[in-house]
Amino acid sequence: MNDVVCNVCQGKVERRLVTYSQFFEGRFVLIENVPASVCEQCGEVYYDPEIVDRIQHIVWSGGEPVRIVETPVYDLQLE
């Protein structure tokens, strides 16, 4: 079996669970334990198409989350 390499830096890609975040309708949505392929060198993340479909369904459905977390917001205003 051939090792999968990153399209960005040609580093080695490994399977792992990640936390996916998205800004949707004025709020951040986090989805934990998402299977993804992640480059060990540059951190580029790749999702299988069926995982993307499941993520979109979760975000767009507006279902009840498993928990709600508070997120601090900072402003980096450059002069």
TAZIRA-V203171 format. One record per run of one state. SS is the DSSP state (A for helix, B for strand, O for the rest). FROM is the first residue (numbers start at 0). TO is the last residue. Records with the same first field share a line. If there is no record, write none. Layout:
SS=FROM-TO + FROM-TO
//
This chain:
O=0-3 + 5-10 + 24-25 + 39-43 + 46-47 + 61-78
B=4-4 + 11-23 + 26-38 + 44-45
A=48-60
//
